[in-house]
Amino acid sequence: MPERHDDTPDTDQPDDTPRTEERGAGFKLAAFGAVVVVVLFAGYGIGRLNNSVETARSATPAADAHGHGPTASHDDSGAAPHVHNADGTVTQVAGSTAAAQSVGGLAVTSSGLTLRPETAIFTAGRAQPLRFKITAAGGAPVTTYAVVHDKPLHLVVVRRDLTGFQHLHPVMAPDGTWSIDLRLAQPGSYRAVADFTAIVGGQQTPTTLGVDLTVAGNYAPVALPAPVTEVTTDGFSVQYGGTPQTGTTQPVLMTVRGADGKPAELEPYLGAYGHLVVLREGDVGYVHVHPEPQPVDGAVKFWLAAPGPGRYRMFFDFQVAGKVHTVAFTAVVS
């Protein structure tokens, strides 16, 4: 609050015009000096503010064309791609340290949007239609979405013991109903996570929502596999390198080789040379990470800051000769 100045004249001072003029001149000089000091300090403060803003802009680039978060001028020195967070925001990190990425898919409602499935009960081993809507405040279905990584909505389904992973892309009807045939092989409780950017009232809202699906029967949970650095699938060998940590962004490298031991000719899949879905043991917390635009020394390079200590299952999707393959690794974060 500005200081209040009392300009009441001094009644003890006799009426003396010359002295009054001197006092006025002195006051003007003091006021001018005060203004100079204020301007200098203001300039100093503005300079610091401008420097802070420029630093922030450099560290956090502007949102991309889809409003789905910052984009990077990726290079081999450590530019980080975007990741999807629990509240729908997207984190980008320039440099080696950053706050841990948050997880999504833990709530059925977030950012004023709600995931509403028509049914959540399935029969083991039988394909059934999964239908759901995303509704805005007031219950109206959302019918407009931004296309992010070639699709308006990505759906991940996994059993709560982190087995039976599926990365799917439902189709939306004009009334906002999403549908896809879903086969859940074994009894148990599954988590379905919808990752999308809704457009409501002209505003883009990146959001990740989750809901439980149930398959009746005798549930036999499977223990999480021990960490390894190489797995095989469909004749391909995938090597994993990296040590995810909390509070610091670390590289995660996936190298794919064919049966002959030579690097596989990876193809872009959903706008990238690979996708990494990281799921946390215990609550099925979800993090979706995208890689550098091009392979780095033959490896698909991701950047990950673990949301917290615990055990994670990392599912890596890649495409060769028009076919998508998926491998999984266990990561332990202390």
Secondary structure, 3 states (H helix, E strand, C coil): CCCCCCCCCCCCCCCCHHHHHHHHHHHHHHHHHHHHHHHHHHHHHHHHHHHHHHHHHHHCCCECCCCCCECCCCCCCCECCCEECCCCCEECCECCECCCCCCECCCCEECCEEEEECCCEECCCCEEEEEEEEECCCCCECCCECCECCECEEEEEEECCCCCCEEECCEECCCCEEEEEEECCCCEEEEEEEEEEEEECCEEEEEEEEEEEEECCCCCCCCCCCCCCEEEECCEEEEEECCCCECECEEEEEEEECCCCCECCCECECCECCEEEEEECCCCCEEEECCCCCCECCEEEEEECECCCEEEEEEEEEEECCEEEEEEEEEEEC
